[in-house]
Amino acid sequence: MLRMKPCKTVPFDYKNNKIVQMTKNIFKITAILGFAAISLSSCSKENPPLVYFPDMYFPVAYDPLMKAEDAYSDHENEIPAFVKNNGATGLGPVNGTVAQNKDGVADEAMNSAMTPDQYNGGYDASKLVAASPLNPANQAKDIERGKLLYDQTCAACHGTGGDGQGPIVASGAYTGVPNYADRQITVGSVHYVITNGRNAMGSYAGQLKPGDRWRVSMYVMNAFKGGLAPAAATESAAPATGANTTESTAATASASVSTSPKK
C-alpha cells in the first residue's frame, strides 16, 4: 500500500502581497489620471503652456511698412536691406527693373465686389467695344498668341472649334458652355467675360495678363465670329469726299448688324 507524503505548507506572506497590490493600484491610478489629463488638455481651446518650435505654430507676421518684430527673440533684424530701410520689409524695386506690363494695358482696380446691376451695366457697355487697345500693327501676332492661349486655357470647355464641346463638356462633367456662333458678342464683351466671369464661368484675370486677355478675345472673334476689322489705317489716309465717307459708314454699320440671338 502506497503512502502519500504530506504536502509542505508554504506560509502566506501577507506583507509582500499587500505591497504588490498597492503597486498595481498606484499604476492604475496613475494611468487613469494621465489619460484624464491628456483628454482634458486636448479638448482645451487655450494654447498649451509648452510648444515645440513655437514659430511653426505661431508664425510672426511682418508689416511691410514698419519694423519687423520677432515675438520669440530680442535680437535686431540683421538683414542689410531691412536695416537700410529702418527695419521695414517692404522694399522698392531694384535699380534698372523693367516693368512687365509691356502692352501698357491695365484693368481698373475693383476695391469691392460688383453688384448685379454694376456687372450687367459693364457687360452691356463692353458690347459696344469693337476693337482692342493693343497696337493694330501687331494684330496678326496678337491673334497667333491668342490662339495659343485659347488652346491652353479655354479649349478644355469651349472646344477648339468654339462650339462649347470641349473634352470636359464631352465627358459629361460640365454642361452649359455656349457655342460662340449662337451668341451676339464683340471683342470687348469677350474680354469682359474673361476678366470678370459670367454665369458658371469664373474670372480668368488671375491666369491671363490684361494684354493676353485681349489677344484671346481677338482670336475668338477672328476664328469663330467671322474675323476682326483690319488694322487701322494711318491718319494721313483720309477719305477723298464726304459722300465716300457716308457710304463707308453705312456699309460698316450694316456689316456690324448680326442676326444671331442676343445673349
Sequence and secondary structure as in RCSB ss.txt:
>XXXX:A:sequence
MLRMKPCKTVPFDYKNNKIVQMTKNIFKITAILGFAAISLSSCSKENPPLVYFPDMYFPVAYDPLMKAEDAYSDH
ENEIPAFVKNNGATGLGPVNGTVAQNKDGVADEAMNSAMTPDQYNGGYDASKLVAASPLNPANQAKDIERGKLLY
DQTCAACHGTGGDGQGPIVASGAYTGVPNYADRQITVGSVHYVITNGRNAMGSYAGQLKPGDRWRVSMYVMNAFK
GGLAPAAATESAAPATGANTTESTAATASASVSTSPKK
>XXXX:A:secstr
             HHHHHHHHHHHHHHHHHHHHHHHHHHHHHH  S  S  SSHHHHS     TTSB   TT   
    HHHHHTTTB      TT   S TT       SS   HHHHHHHHHHHTT  S SS GGGHHHHHHHHHHHH
HHHTHHHH TTSSS  HHHHTTS      GGGS   HHHHHHHHHH BTTB   TTTS HHHHHHHHHHHHHHHS
S        TT   SSHHHHHHHHHHHHHHH   S   
